[in-house]
Amino acid sequence: MSHTSAREGLLLFAHGARDPNWARPFEAVRARLCELAPGIEVRLAFLELMAPDLATAGAELAAAGCATVTIVPLFLGAGGHVRKDLPALAQALARAHPATRFRLAPALGEHPLVIDALAAAAALSRPPAPTPAPPYQ
């Protein structure tokens, strides 16, 4: 599919799991992002055990006319997958689609907004404080 103007793409990248329910939060992030930024092409890809993989989703964005694609790791920290595997996969995408610039963003779990959101959610997970008994009169 060709477009007359260059488009921007976001490629959300998660680990993957055998259980299809595991992907639900990541699909919700993709859906919400599509609502927040309707002019941006958004895809979700997985490292393993789920489809599409990064190469397939990246090819879709290149075919959609994206001049720039930002790969956003949906990982809490930058372990080996983010530091080693992902750069190699991104380089392969860049070689396969030279008209598209692929850029790596830091792991989302390291973003201050995500840290704040996780801390707030954890605080809400505590049981409510006991209600003090009314004083006797």
C-alpha positions in Angstrom: 0.0 0.0 0.0 1.5 3.3 -1.0 0.8 6.7 0.5 1.5 10.2 -0.9 2.8 11.5 2.4 5.3 9.9 4.8 3.7 8.4 7.9 4.9 7.8 11.4 4.8 4.4 12.9 5.0 3.0 16.5 5.9 -0.6 16.9 5.1 -1.9 20.4 7.4 -4.8 21.3 6.6 -7.3 24.1 8.1 -10.7 25.1 5.2 -13.1 24.3 3.9 -16.1 26.2 2.1 -19.4 25.5 -1.1 -18.2 27.2 -3.0 -15.9 24.8 -4.5 -14.0 27.8 -1.1 -12.8 28.6 -1.2 -10.4 25.6 -4.4 -8.6 26.7 -2.8 -5.7 28.6 -0.4 -5.1 25.6 -3.4 -5.2 23.2 -5.1 -2.7 25.4 -2.1 -0.4 25.3 -2.1 -0.6 21.5 -5.8 0.1 21.3 -5.5 3.1 23.7 -2.6 4.4 21.7 -4.6 4.3 18.5 -7.3 6.4 20.2 -4.7 8.9 21.5 -2.8 9.3 18.3 -5.1 8.4 15.4 -2.7 9.7 12.7 0.1 7.2 13.7 0.3 3.6 12.4 0.6 1.3 15.5 1.5 -2.4 15.6 2.2 -4.8 18.4 4.9 -7.4 17.9 6.3 -10.2 20.1 9.8 -11.6 20.6 8.6 -15.2 20.9 5.6 -17.6 21.2 3.1 -15.1 19.7 2.5 -13.4 16.4 3.3 -11.2 14.7 7.1 -11.1 15.3 9.1 -7.8 15.0 10.1 -8.5 11.3 6.4 -9.0 10.2 5.0 -6.0 12.1 7.9 -3.8 10.9 7.4 -4.9 7.3 3.7 -4.0 7.7 4.6 -0.5 8.8 7.1 0.0 6.0 4.5 -1.2 3.5 2.1 1.3 5.1 4.4 4.1 4.0 6.0 4.9 7.4 9.2 6.9 6.9 10.0 6.6 10.6 9.1 3.7 13.0 9.8 4.0 16.7 10.2 0.6 18.4 8.9 0.9 22.0 9.9 -2.0 24.2 7.0 -2.9 26.6 9.4 -4.3 29.1 9.8 -3.2 32.8 13.6 -3.1 32.5 16.3 -3.3 30.0 17.5 -6.9 30.3 19.2 -8.9 27.7 16.2 -8.9 25.3 16.1 -5.1 25.2 19.9 -4.6 25.3 21.0 -7.4 22.9 18.2 -9.1 21.0 16.1 -6.0 20.1 19.0 -4.0 18.6 19.9 -7.0 16.4 16.3 -7.4 15.3 16.0 -3.6 14.6 19.2 -3.7 12.5 17.7 -6.6 10.4 14.6 -4.5 9.9 16.6 -1.5 8.8 18.5 -3.6 6.3 15.3 -5.2 4.9 13.5 -1.8 4.6 16.1 0.9 3.8 13.4 3.5 3.0 12.2 3.4 6.6 14.1 4.7 9.6 13.8 2.4 12.6 14.5 4.0 16.0 14.7 2.3 19.4 13.1 3.9 22.4 14.1 3.0 26.0 12.1 0.2 27.8 8.9 1.8 29.0 9.2 0.4 32.5 12.1 2.9 33.0 9.9 5.9 32.2 9.0 8.1 35.2 5.3 8.0 34.3 5.3 4.2 34.3 7.1 4.0 37.6 4.6 6.5 39.1 1.7 4.5 37.7 3.0 1.2 39.0 3.6 2.7 42.4 0.1 4.2 42.5 -1.5 0.9 41.4 0.6 -1.0 44.1 -0.6 1.5 46.7 -4.2 0.9 45.7 -3.6 -2.9 46.1 -3.2 -2.6 49.8 -6.1 -3.7 52.0 -8.0 -0.7 53.4 -7.0 0.5 56.8 -9.2 -0.7 59.6 -11.9 1.7 60.6 -11.3 2.8 64.2 -14.1 1.9 66.6 -16.2 4.8 67.7 -15.3 6.1 71.2 -17.5 5.0 74.0 -19.5 7.7 75.7 
